[in-house]
């Protein structure tokens, strides 16, 4: 019976040893699998981190490009506005110059018209003055002729009186 008990214990010990080796083997396999899992998770996390960093870098580059394009667009819009203002100012200057020239032309035309009216009035006044002088001269001539006639008439009247007085 001792042999049987020893045999049974032997079998139990061997079974325990086999189970221990099995547990160790399973644990080793699980540990190896767990290590592989952790390594793959760490590798996956690193790849995801690298991908996020690449995305962030691409985002930063895209943002910088966008900001540069917005700045360039703003500069171009500002230049266009300045060109538009300059063109408007130039057209305004041309308009003012044309108005000034138009005003000068109108003033010159008005001055010419006034000068023509003055010249016509002066010519008319000269004609009237000449006519008045002619009348004055005629009147003086008539007066002189009238005095002469009066003198002649007085002389003629005096001669018959003198003749009568002598008679």
C-alpha positions in Angstrom: 0.0 0.0 0.0 2.9 2.2 0.6 3.8 1.7 -2.9 0.4 2.6 -3.9 0.5 5.7 -1.7 3.9 6.6 -3.0 2.8 6.0 -6.5 -0.2 8.1 -6.0 1.8 10.9 -4.5 4.3 10.5 -7.3 1.5 10.9 -9.8 0.1 13.9 -7.9 3.6 15.5 -7.6 4.2 14.9 -11.3 0.8 16.3 -12.1 1.6 19.4 -10.0 5.0 19.7 -11.7 3.4 19.3 -15.1 0.7 21.8 -14.2 3.3 24.2 -12.8 5.2 23.9 -16.0 2.0 24.3 -17.9 1.1 27.4 -15.9 4.6 28.7 -16.3 4.4 28.0 -20.0 0.9 29.5 -20.3 2.1 32.5 -18.3 5.1 32.7 -20.4 3.0 32.6 -23.5 0.6 35.1 -22.1 3.5 37.2 -20.9 5.0 37.1 -24.4 1.7 37.8 -25.9 1.1 40.6 -23.4 4.5 42.0 -24.1 3.8 41.8 -27.9 0.5 43.5 -27.3 2.1 46.3 -25.2 4.8 46.7 -27.8 2.3 46.9 -30.6 0.2 49.3 -28.6 3.2 51.5 -27.9 4.2 51.3 -31.5 0.6 52.2 -32.5 0.6 55.1 -30.1 3.9 56.3 -31.4 2.6 56.1 -35.0 -0.5 57.9 -34.0 1.5 60.6 -32.3 3.8 60.9 -35.3 0.7 61.1 -37.5 -0.8 63.8 -35.3 2.5 65.7 -35.3 2.6 65.5 -39.1 -1.1 66.7 -39.3 -0.2 69.5 -36.9 2.8 70.5 -39.0 0.7 70.3 -42.2 -2.0 72.4 -40.4 0.6 75.0 -39.3 1.9 75.1 -42.9 -1.6 75.4 -44.3 -2.4 78.1 -41.7 0.8 80.0 -42.6 0.0 79.7 -46.3 -3.5 80.9 -45.7 -2.3 83.9 -43.6 0.3 84.7 -46.2 -2.4 84.6 -48.9 -4.7 86.7 -46.8 -1.9 89.2 -46.3 -1.1 89.2 -50.0 -4.8 89.5 -50.8 -5.1 92.5 -48.4 -2.0 94.1 -49.9 -3.5 93.6 -53.4 -6.9 95.0 -52.3 -5.2 98.0 -50.7 -3.2 98.6 -53.8 -6.4 98.3 -55.9 -8.1 100.8 -53.6 -5.2 103.2 -53.8 -5.2 102.9 -57.6 -8.9 103.5 -57.6 -8.5 106.5 -55.4 -5.7 107.9 -57.5 -7.8 107.4 -60.7 -10.7 109.1 -59.0 -8.5 111.9 -57.9 -7.0 112.3 -61.4 -10.5 112.4 -62.9 -11.6 114.9 -60.3 -8.5 117.0 -61.2 -9.3 116.8 -64.9 -12.9 117.8 -64.1 -11.8 120.7 -62.0 -9.3 121.8 -64.7 -12.1 121.5 -67.4 -14.4 123.6 -65.1 -11.7 126.2 -64.6 -11.0 126.3 -68.4 -14.7 126.4 -69.1 -15.0 129.2 -66.6 -12.1 131.0 -68.1 -13.5 130.5 -71.6 -16.9 131.8 -70.4 -15.2 134.7 -68.7 -13.2 135.4 -71.9 -16.4 135.2 -74.0 -18.2 137.5 -71.5 -15.2 139.9 -71.6 -15.2 139.8 -75.4 -18.9 140.4 -75.5 -18.5 143.3 -73.0 -15.6 144.7 -75.1 -17.7 144.4 -78.2 -20.6 146.2 -76.5 -18.3 148.9 -75.2 -16.8 149.3 -78.7 -20.3 149.5 -80.2 -21.3 152.0 -77.5 -18.1 154.0 -78.1 -18.7 154.0 -81.9 -22.3 155.0 -81.3 -21.2 157.7 -78.9 -18.5 158.9 -81.4 -21.2 159.0 -84.1 -23.5 160.9 -81.8 -20.7 163.2 -80.8 -19.8 163.7 -84.4 -23.4 164.4 -85.3 -23.7 166.7 -82.3 -20.5 168.5 -83.4 -21.8 168.7 -86.9 -25.0 170.2 -85.5 -23.1 172.6 -83.3 -20.9 173.5 -86.3 -24.1 173.9 -88.4 -25.6 176.0 -85.7 -22.4 178.0 -85.4 -22.3 178.4 -89.1 -26.0 179.2 -89.2 -25.5 181.6 -86.3 -22.5 183.1 -88.0 -24.4 183.2 -91.2 -27.4 184.7 -89.3 -25.1 187.3 -87.7 -23.7 188.1 -91.1 -27.2 188.3 -92.5 -28.2 190.4 -89.5 -25.2 192.5 -90.0 -25.9 192.6 -93.8 -29.5 193.3 -93.1 -28.6 195.9 -90.5 -26.2 197.4 -93.0 -28.8 197.3 -95.7 -31.3 198.7 -93.4 -28.8 201.3 -92.3 -27.9 202.3 -95.8 -31.5 203.2 -96.8 -31.8 205.1 -93.5 -28.6 206.9 -94.2 -29.7 207.6 -97.7 -33.0 208.9 -96.3 -31.2 210.9 -93.7 -29.1 212.4 -96.3 -32.0 213.2 -98.4 
